[in-house]
Amino acid sequence: YWMDFVGQLFCERTFQLFILLSGIIGWIVGYIQQDFKITCYFLAVGSGLSAAVCLPDWPFWNRHPLDWLPPRGYEPARKKPVVKEVDRKSHAGASGKKVQKSKKAQ
């Protein structure tokens, strides 16, 4: 399965949201603690989470599959009807009795 176009849009937006939120939260916590290293840790964790959510082709990214057109000049194989050959001499009629042809019909 491949990610469809709508799934790509949602995936990109989710990735951006993870990075943005982790950056904002990290900056606020780092500012309060007066430690830039905490900001970097928040960004690293946000990047890891966004990679875990966005990089694999999860099924929830494939909710809008595309119906591709067949290639030009392509005709799908047609199924041949299955015809059973019946031995007419021993074919049973509606009553269950064997039906025999008369000599005139032969």
C-alpha angles and dihedrals in degrees: 000000000000128000112260124227096260089049090052090054093049091045092052092047091048091050092050092047092052092049094044095048094045090049094049094045091044092050092050094047091043091050092050092047092039090229122123090192090070090056090053091049091052091050091049093050091046091050091050093049093047090049091050091050101037108033101061117070096244118188092244089066089058102061096118107049120189123240103221121205117244116254118270113273093018118133119182115239111265119226114238113230113252109240118188115211111228125202099234094200093060097033112129118228127220092282092055093246121122113261116220125194119239119242091247093061092052 
